[in-house]
Amino acid sequence: MAFRPKYISFDCYGTLIHYKPGDMAKQFFAERVPAERMDQFLADFTAYRFDEVLGPWQPLDDVIRNALRRLCRKWRLQYLDEDAQRICDAIPSWRPHPDVPAGLARVAREFPLVILSNAMDHQIQQNVALLGAPFHRVYTAQQAQAYKPRLQAFEYMIDSLGANPEDFLHVSSSLRYDLMSAEDIGIRNKVFVNRGHGPGNSAYGYTEIADIGGLPGVVGL
């Protein structure tokens, strides 16, 4: 029998919304970084963004600025604050992956949906409005004063709902940001949406799907 959670919780950017800081950086630096080195450049940008969220909470705009500044220093490139600002300003306009609205709509008929996102409050509402399904709650890093993968972010969601970890099915395309911490906090039921954002690890006990269209089957719909 499929697990029927009290809540289905989601990462937003990357899992539901096509998250584009790497795409934009590739465009900005196309003439400054050799094509054969671009993949490593973007991998370094990803690593610096991850590192920036591990400490005390700071606004997402600062996360992106600091990560891009450190990236440019490593690569001995000129840092332009306008590049970082263009990424920050674009976030509310980013749209869902094509598979998302239909898959979410199906599960929303049976389960309360929750978002736990590394977002700012003013950014995420426009993204959520494009997802095509109602959400019971939307929690942000700004509210939690902590970014995933910190357990404080998950604690905020769980405590705000008056729930327990075993009440959730948590869905994400990122092992490092979400599924490892979900396991550590006690969320045993997890779904890995394999969008190619990074390697999985079956030791964390998730169900893998290719896109959100596979989610209804996980919960027996």
TORKOL-4160 file (C-alpha; in steps of 0.2 Angstrom, whole numbers, padded with zeros to 4 digits, m for minus):
221
<pt num="1" X="0000" Y="0000" Z="0000"/>
<pt num="2" X="0007" Y="0017" Z="m0004"/>
<pt num="3" X="0011" Y="0029" Z="0010"/>
<pt num="4" X="m0002" Y="0042" Z="0013"/>
<pt num="5" X="0006" Y="0057" Z="0021"/>
<pt num="6" X="m0003" Y="0070" Z="0031"/>
<pt num="7" X="0007" Y="0083" Z="0021"/>
<pt num="8" X="0017" Y="0083" Z="0005"/>
<pt num="9" X="0031" Y="0095" Z="0007"/>
<pt num="10" X="0041" Y="0102" Z="m0008"/>
<pt num="11" X="0057" Y="0111" Z="m0012"/>
<pt num="12" X="0052" Y="0125" Z="m0024"/>
<pt num="13" X="0067" Y="0132" Z="m0034"/>
<pt num="14" X="0074" Y="0118" Z="m0044"/>
<pt num="15" X="0061" Y="0105" Z="m0040"/>
<pt num="16" X="0045" Y="0114" Z="m0045"/>
<pt num="17" X="0052" Y="0131" Z="m0053"/>
<pt num="18" X="0065" Y="0131" Z="m0066"/>
<pt num="19" X="0079" Y="0139" Z="m0056"/>
<pt num="20" X="0091" Y="0149" Z="m0067"/>
<pt num="21" X="0106" Y="0157" Z="m0058"/>
<pt num="22" X="0118" Y="0145" Z="m0068"/>
<pt num="23" X="0109" Y="0149" Z="m0084"/>
<pt num="24" X="0111" Y="0167" Z="m0082"/>
<pt num="25" X="0129" Y="0166" Z="m0076"/>
<pt num="26" X="0133" Y="0156" Z="m0091"/>
<pt num="27" X="0126" Y="0170" Z="m0102"/>
<pt num="28" X="0134" Y="0184" Z="m0092"/>
<pt num="29" X="0151" Y="0176" Z="m0093"/>
<pt num="30" X="0151" Y="0168" Z="m0110"/>
<pt num="31" X="0164" Y="0180" Z="m0116"/>
<pt num="32" X="0175" Y="0179" Z="m0101"/>
<pt num="33" X="0176" Y="0161" Z="m0098"/>
<pt num="34" X="0182" Y="0149" Z="m0111"/>
<pt num="35" X="0168" Y="0137" Z="m0117"/>
<pt num="36" X="0178" Y="0121" Z="m0112"/>
<pt num="37" X="0179" Y="0128" Z="m0094"/>
<pt num="38" X="0161" Y="0134" Z="m0092"/>
<pt num="39" X="0155" Y="0118" Z="m0084"/>
<pt num="40" X="0168" Y="0120" Z="m0070"/>
<pt num="41" X="0164" Y="0138" Z="m0068"/>
<pt num="42" X="0146" Y="0134" Z="m0066"/>
<pt num="43" X="0149" Y="0120" Z="m0054"/>
<pt num="44" X="0160" Y="0132" Z="m0043"/>
<pt num="45" X="0145" Y="0145" Z="m0043"/>
<pt num="46" X="0134" Y="0131" Z="m0037"/>
<pt num="47" X="0146" Y="0126" Z="m0023"/>
<pt num="48" X="0148" Y="0144" Z="m0017"/>
<pt num="49" X="0129" Y="0147" Z="m0017"/>
<pt num="50" X="0128" Y="0131" Z="m0006"/>
<pt num="51" X="0142" Y="0137" Z="0005"/>
<pt num="52" X="0134" Y="0154" Z="0008"/>
<pt num="53" X="0118" Y="0146" Z="0015"/>
<pt num="54" X="0127" Y="0136" Z="0028"/>
<pt num="55" X="0130" Y="0150" Z="0040"/>
<pt num="56" X="0118" Y="0163" Z="0049"/>
<pt num="57" X="0103" Y="0168" Z="0039"/>
<pt num="58" X="0106" Y="0182" Z="0026"/>
<pt num="59" X="0094" Y="0189" Z="0013"/>
<pt num="60" X="0095" Y="0178" Z="m0003"/>
<pt num="61" X="0101" Y="0193" Z="m0013"/>
<pt num="62" X="0116" Y="0193" Z="m0002"/>
<pt num="63" X="0119" Y="0174" Z="m0004"/>
<pt num="64" X="0119" Y="0177" Z="m0023"/>
<pt num="65" X="0130" Y="0192" Z="m0023"/>
<pt num="66" X="0143" Y="0184" Z="m0011"/>
<pt num="67" X="0143" Y="0168" Z="m0020"/>
<pt num="68" X="0146" Y="0177" Z="m0037"/>
<pt num="69" X="0159" Y="0189" Z="m0029"/>
<pt num="70" X="0169" Y="0173" Z="m0022"/>
<pt num="71" X="0167" Y="0165" Z="m0039"/>
<pt num="72" X="0175" Y="0179" Z="m0048"/>
<pt num="73" X="0189" Y="0181" Z="m0036"/>
<pt num="74" X="0193" Y="0162" Z="m0038"/>
<pt num="75" X="0193" Y="0164" Z="m0057"/>
<pt num="76" X="0201" Y="0181" Z="m0057"/>
<pt num="77" X="0187" Y="0189" Z="m0066"/>
<pt num="78" X="0180" Y="0206" Z="m0063"/>
<pt num="79" X="0164" Y="0206" Z="m0051"/>
<pt num="80" X="0150" Y="0217" Z="m0057"/>
<pt num="81" X="0136" Y="0219" Z="m0044"/>
<pt num="82" X="0124" Y="0222" Z="m0059"/>
<pt num="83" X="0126" Y="0204" Z="m0064"/>
<pt num="84" X="0121" Y="0198" Z="m0047"/>
<pt num="85" X="0107" Y="0210" Z="m0046"/>
<pt num="86" X="0100" Y="0204" Z="m0063"/>
<pt num="87" X="0099" Y="0187" Z="m0056"/>
<pt num="88" X="0090" Y="0192" Z="m0040"/>
<pt num="89" X="0078" Y="0203" Z="m0049"/>
<pt num="90" X="0073" Y="0189" Z="m0061"/>
<pt num="91" X="0069" Y="0176" Z="m0048"/>
<pt num="92" X="0050" Y="0180" Z="m0046"/>
<pt num="93" X="0048" Y="0178" Z="m0065"/>
<pt num="94" X="0054" Y="0160" Z="m0066"/>
<pt num="95" X="0041" Y="0148" Z="m0071"/>
<pt num="96" X="0037" Y="0129" Z="m0067"/>
<pt num="97" X="0045" Y="0115" Z="m0076"/>
<pt num="98" X="0032" Y="0109" Z="m0089"/>
<pt num="99" X="0028" Y="0093" Z="m0079"/>
<pt num="100" X="0024" Y="0102" Z="m0063"/>
<pt num="101" X="0006" Y="0109" Z="m0064"/>
<pt num="102" X="m0003" Y="0093" Z="m0070"/>
<pt num="103" X="0006" Y="0082" Z="m0057"/>
<pt num="104" X="0003" Y="0094" Z="m0043"/>
<pt num="105" X="m0015" Y="0097" Z="m0047"/>
<pt num="106" X="m0018" Y="0078" Z="m0046"/>
<pt num="107" X="m0010" Y="0076" Z="m0028"/>
<pt num="108" X="m0018" Y="0092" Z="m0022"/>
<pt num="109" X="m0035" Y="0085" Z="m0023"/>
<pt num="110" X="m0030" Y="0072" Z="m0010"/>
<pt num="111" X="m0017" Y="0080" Z="0001"/>
<pt num="112" X="m0012" Y="0097" Z="0008"/>
<pt num="113" X="0003" Y="0103" Z="m0001"/>
<pt num="114" X="0017" Y="0113" Z="0008"/>
<pt num="115" X="0032" Y="0122" Z="0002"/>
<pt num="116" X="0049" Y="0124" Z="0011"/>
<pt num="117" X="0059" Y="0135" Z="0001"/>
<pt num="118" X="0076" Y="0144" Z="0002"/>
<pt num="119" X="0067" Y="0160" Z="m0003"/>
<pt num="120" X="0062" Y="0177" Z="0002"/>
<pt num="121" X="0044" Y="0181" Z="0006"/>
<pt num="122" X="0043" Y="0194" Z="m0008"/>
<pt num="123" X="0050" Y="0183" Z="m0021"/>
<pt num="124" X="0041" Y="0167" Z="m0020"/>
<pt num="125" X="0023" Y="0172" Z="m0020"/>
<pt num="126" X="0024" Y="0175" Z="m0039"/>
<pt num="127" X="0032" Y="0159" Z="m0042"/>
<pt num="128" X="0019" Y="0149" Z="m0032"/>
<pt num="129" X="0005" Y="0158" Z="m0041"/>
<pt num="130" X="0011" Y="0149" Z="m0057"/>
<pt num="131" X="0012" Y="0132" Z="m0050"/>
<pt num="132" X="m0006" Y="0127" Z="m0055"/>
<pt num="133" X="m0011" Y="0120" Z="m0038"/>
<pt num="134" X="m0017" Y="0127" Z="m0021"/>
<pt num="135" X="m0004" Y="0126" Z="m0007"/>
<pt num="136" X="m0009" Y="0124" Z="0012"/>
<pt num="137" X="0007" Y="0133" Z="0018"/>
<pt num="138" X="0022" Y="0141" Z="0010"/>
<pt num="139" X="0037" Y="0143" Z="0022"/>
<pt num="140" X="0053" Y="0152" Z="0017"/>
<pt num="141" X="0071" Y="0153" Z="0024"/>
<pt num="142" X="0067" Y="0171" Z="0028"/>
<pt num="143" X="0053" Y="0165" Z="0040"/>
<pt num="144" X="0064" Y="0151" Z="0047"/>
<pt num="145" X="0079" Y="0162" Z="0048"/>
<pt num="146" X="0089" Y="0148" Z="0041"/>
<pt num="147" X="0092" Y="0140" Z="0024"/>
<pt num="148" X="0091" Y="0122" Z="0020"/>
<pt num="149" X="0101" Y="0111" Z="0022"/>
<pt num="150" X="0101" Y="0117" Z="0040"/>
<pt num="151" X="0089" Y="0107" Z="0051"/>
<pt num="152" X="0082" Y="0123" Z="0058"/>
<pt num="153" X="0073" Y="0126" Z="0042"/>
<pt num="154" X="0064" Y="0109" Z="0043"/>
<pt num="155" X="0061" Y="0112" Z="0061"/>
<pt num="156" X="0052" Y="0128" Z="0057"/>
<pt num="157" X="0040" Y="0119" Z="0045"/>
<pt num="158" X="0037" Y="0104" Z="0056"/>
<pt num="159" X="0034" Y="0115" Z="0072"/>
<pt num="160" X="0023" Y="0128" Z="0062"/>
<pt num="161" X="0011" Y="0114" Z="0057"/>
<pt num="162" X="0011" Y="0106" Z="0074"/>
<pt num="163" X="0016" Y="0090" Z="0065"/>
<pt num="164" X="0029" Y="0076" Z="0067"/>
<pt num="165" X="0042" Y="0071" Z="0054"/>
<pt num="166" X="0033" Y="0055" Z="0050"/>
<pt num="167" X="0018" Y="0065" Z="0044"/>
<pt num="168" X="0027" Y="0071" Z="0029"/>
<pt num="169" X="0032" Y="0065" Z="0012"/>
<pt num="170" X="0046" Y="0077" Z="0006"/>
<pt num="171" X="0049" Y="0080" Z="m0012"/>
<pt num="172" X="0065" Y="0088" Z="m0019"/>
<pt num="173" X="0077" Y="0087" Z="m0034"/>
<pt num="174" X="0092" Y="0090" Z="m0022"/>
<pt num="175" X="0100" Y="0077" Z="m0011"/>
<pt num="176" X="0112" Y="0090" Z="m0003"/>
<pt num="177" X="0099" Y="0104" Z="0001"/>
<pt num="178" X="0084" Y="0093" Z="0006"/>
<pt num="179" X="0084" Y="0074" Z="0006"/>
<pt num="180" X="0100" Y="0072" Z="0017"/>
<pt num="181" X="0093" Y="0084" Z="0030"/>
<pt num="182" X="0075" Y="0077" Z="0029"/>
<pt num="183" X="0083" Y="0060" Z="0033"/>
<pt num="184" X="0092" Y="0068" Z="0048"/>
<pt num="185" X="0077" Y="0076" Z="0055"/>
<pt num="186" X="0067" Y="0060" Z="0054"/>
<pt num="187" X="0057" Y="0062" Z="0038"/>
<pt num="188" X="0057" Y="0044" Z="0032"/>
<pt num="189" X="0046" Y="0046" Z="0017"/>
<pt num="190" X="0055" Y="0055" Z="0003"/>
<pt num="191" X="0055" Y="0057" Z="m0016"/>
<pt num="192" X="0070" Y="0062" Z="m0026"/>
<pt num="193" X="0065" Y="0071" Z="m0043"/>
<pt num="194" X="0080" Y="0067" Z="m0054"/>
<pt num="195" X="0082" Y="0083" Z="m0064"/>
<pt num="196" X="0101" Y="0081" Z="m0065"/>
<pt num="197" X="0105" Y="0094" Z="m0052"/>
<pt num="198" X="0117" Y="0082" Z="m0043"/>
<pt num="199" X="0119" Y="0063" Z="m0039"/>
<pt num="200" X="0107" Y="0054" Z="m0029"/>
<pt num="201" X="0112" Y="0041" Z="m0015"/>
<pt num="202" X="0099" Y="0027" Z="m0012"/>
<pt num="203" X="0106" Y="0025" Z="0005"/>
<pt num="204" X="0094" Y="0039" Z="0010"/>
<pt num="205" X="0079" Y="0028" Z="0007"/>
<pt num="206" X="0069" Y="0039" Z="m0006"/>
<pt num="207" X="0058" Y="0035" Z="m0021"/>
<pt num="208" X="0065" Y="0041" Z="m0037"/>
<pt num="209" X="0054" Y="0049" Z="m0050"/>
<pt num="210" X="0059" Y="0058" Z="m0067"/>
<pt num="211" X="0047" Y="0072" Z="m0064"/>
<pt num="212" X="0032" Y="0078" Z="m0054"/>
<pt num="213" X="0021" Y="0068" Z="m0066"/>
<pt num="214" X="0027" Y="0052" Z="m0057"/>
<pt num="215" X="0022" Y="0059" Z="m0040"/>
<pt num="216" X="0003" Y="0053" Z="m0040"/>
<pt num="217" X="0009" Y="0035" Z="m0042"/>
<pt num="218" X="0020" Y="0036" Z="m0027"/>
<pt num="219" X="0005" Y="0040" Z="m0016"/>
<pt num="220" X="m0007" Y="0028" Z="m0024"/>
<pt num="221" X="m0017" Y="0040" Z="m0036"/>
